[in-house]
Structure formats: C-alpha cells, structure tokens
Amino acid sequence: MSTVFPDINLSNTQKLDYSKLNILNNKMFVKRDDLIHPIISGNKWRKLKFNVEYCKQYGYSGIVTFGGAFSNHLIATAEACRVFGLNSIGYVRGEELNPFSNKILTECHHRGMELIFINRNKYKEIKRKLGNEIDNKKFYTIPEGGAGYLGIKGCMEILLETDNDFDWVVIAQGTTTTSLGVLLSLPSKSKLLVVPALKGFDAVSEMKEQLKLSNYSTKFIESKMSQLRVADTYHFGGFSKTTPILLDFIKDFSNKNNLRIDSTYNGKALYALEDIAISEKWSNQKILYIHTGGYE
C-alpha cells in the first residue's frame, strides 16, 4: 500500500529556519507527512494504511466508520476507499446535517461515501454495536478517527523514517492513536510533547488504557509514559475553536516557513511548542515536529 503514492517521499524531513525556536542553539525539523497526499494526508493515511490492507486481504467490500461534521478522518476514508476500489459508509454525528452542510461532507459525498446522519445518542449506540459485529459484516468497521491497533501500527512507522535521534518530538493529539504510535517507536533518550485539540481531554488516562488493551505490561506502560509530556492548555477554547492570537500565529509561522498548517490541530501544537520552548529557555535541543496534515 505504501507504493500507492510513488512520487511522495515518506522520509521527507526538513530543517526549519525559524528564529524564535532556533535561539539558544536549538535545531528544529519538521516531518512532512502533510505531503503524503492532498486528501489522505499525514496521520490520516498512517491510520488507514493497515486497515485498508486488512480489508483487501480478507475480502471486505467496504469500510464503515464514524465522525463529526468536520472530520478529516471521514474524508480521508472516503478518498482511500475510492482509490482502492472499496465502498464507504460514514455515520455522522448530527441528524440536522446533510451532504452539503459543509465542504468536508460534500467532498465525502462526491467521493462516493454514503453518509448517514444520526443524533448524538444513537451515534454512540451504533458505534458500540457495529464495533462488536465487524466479523459478521461485509463492511469492515474502523473506529472514529482511525483509532485502534492497526492505526497505531501505521503510526509507528513515522519515526522509523527519520534519524529518530531527537531530544523532543512534538505532535498534535486527537484520538491518541498517532501519539501512541510515535511513543511506542520513540527511543529512550527522547521525550514526546503532545498537544490535545480537545478541551478537558485526559490524554494520559486514554493512552494508558489503549496500551493496556494492546496487552502491554504495566511496567512497560509506565516506562513509556515517563517519556510523555502533555500540554493540555493550548486548545484555544475547544475543538475547532480559534482566537485572533492563534490565527495571527498561524499566518506568521506559515509565511516564514512556507508551511500550510490548520487551526484545529497543527496550529495549536506549534503555538504550544514555541510558547513552551521560549518560556522554559530550551537550549541545545534537537526538535522534530510531525506535521499531521489536515483538510480545511
């Protein structure tokens, strides 16, 4: 599956010349997973890769998954299914919506995804029910956001495509799937800084729970969690919310580094990195930011 985009260099890592972060002899790099594909970009492809392979290997006719009205995972799944000749169904949270409520839902519709709009309570019920019946379905179920073991497995490849010798690796966080994959492939000398996009999200508890479900030992989990730092105060009011300060930062950072960054995930994580590195006077640190892509 990795050869589906043969013109893309999955190992694309660039040095950033950004004076605010390069002070005190810091060196910052960015892993350009946003360049993997214009729609199935960044961690969206990483989380789908082995799920799609599984579907093709075991003869599933399509994928069913879940998301909100602005879910990058939904549109990535719709496009991946179109590319690989699979059908797709997306359960969308919000019975008041329709395929033309916003750009993302419209693009999902145009890529052949059957969109089913349901109220929030029924959405939770169907997620549980379908998730327990995937072996009896012609459609393979992928949890919301691409979460799960196969998603984590795909995200473990990100750091393995780099020198993997950084003092800090920094990443935006949604379902914890990507950050878990990165954490599991992180060498012992490195630290992982995650920036949750959700307000009030208990990242540590969620990550521990997912590692337990993957049958890792308590000792191993505690060892890996000692490499983790969660910056959970940079959500700017909540998921998909912004402020003038954040938007000004994104404009400045994008212009100076020739990077396109979204305001839901990457903009907030980069703001957090800059704020923490400057306020704590980081020095002589080799820093990798993983650009997880996004569709706005």
QUITARA-V786868 format. One line per field, one symbol per residue. ss: DSSP state (h for helix, s for strand, l for the rest). phi: phi as a letter, one per 30 degrees, with the letter a starting at -180 (. if undefined). Layout:
ss=???
phi=???
//
This chain:
ss=lhhhhlllllllssssllhhhhhhhlssssslhhhlllllllhhhhhhhhhhhhhhhllllssssssllllhhhhhhhhhhhhhllssssssslllllllllhhhhhhhhlllssssslhhhhhhhhhhhhllhhhllsssllhhhllhhhhhhhlhhhhlllllllsssssslllhhhhhhhhllllllssssssllllllhhhhhhhhhhhllllhhhhhhhhllssslllllllllllllhhhhhhhhhhhhhhllllllllhhhhhhhhhhhhhhllllllsssssllllll
phi=.dcdbddcddcdbbdccbedccdhidbcbbddddceadcdchdddedcedddeddddciddabcbblddcdddddddedddddcicdbbbdcdkdddbdcdadddddeddcjddcccbddddedddeddddcbddccdcdccdeiidkedddeddddeddcbdhbcdbcbadbcdiddddddedcddddcccccbddcdidcdddddddddddciddeddddddddccbcccccdhjkdicbbedddddeddddddchbcbdcdcdddddddeddddddchebhccccccddikbb
//
